[in-house]
């Protein structure tokens, strides 16, 4: 029950900050579009913050304080939110489910799944974010990401399957040293019991995952959940029909990807090219 209570607190805090933004904006006689233009952001971002669907980040809060003459009210509110409130409610809910999952299946075609990222790689991911995070925010998110990885180091970890695009594995995100470290990290995890790592090779003539990345999860009470992320947000999916479609996609992806032995051979080859 505790995770659900934390989710409600998280959502309520985001809504409270969003309501403050809307009140200060209206008092200043500005539209959402005008506020977006003046703070160098997007109208959709302002709308999401005001509706409590997106956490207000500290740099934007400070720009709003200056523009709306709030006497620092918004930045003070953001700085005093609990740490979990830096994470959107939908992401916090998924992370709670991930920690107790019996089984996890990941398809990734843009970036390595968080559970497989090294600290250098995770930092490069958050460094690449637009709009940018502050150094403190990056540190907090990297620490949270590394903390999540403890589930793979348990005595009895969840049964976990990864299908990862070869383009992600070959990418130099973070530079050459990060690339070398990441290859070694993946090769080590490819040997771990209970973990299946498969690479989807380039130059395929068919591909079951063209609609983008997703995660399938099985809960301790054997409920199946899916999680997807997009440029505009993310969602948890529990509808049986939608879960069935994604499960079919994942089954096909596993047949199209290199098997685990071929994957280890590819990683060895890439390491040999360093």
Protein Blocks (a to p, Z undefined) as FASTA:
>chain_A
ZZmmmmmmmmmmmmmmmmmmmmmmmmnopafklmmmmnopafklmmmmmnopaccdfklm
mmmmmmnonnommmmmmmmgcfklmpcfklmmmmmmmmmpfbdcdddfkbccfklpcfkl
mmmmmmmpccdddfklmmmmmmmmmmmmmmmmgfbdcdddddddfklmmpcghijklmmm
mmmmmmmmmmpghiacddddehiabdfklnopcdddddfkopacdddddfkbccddfbfk
lmmmmmmmmmmmmmmpccfklmmmmmmmmmmmZZ
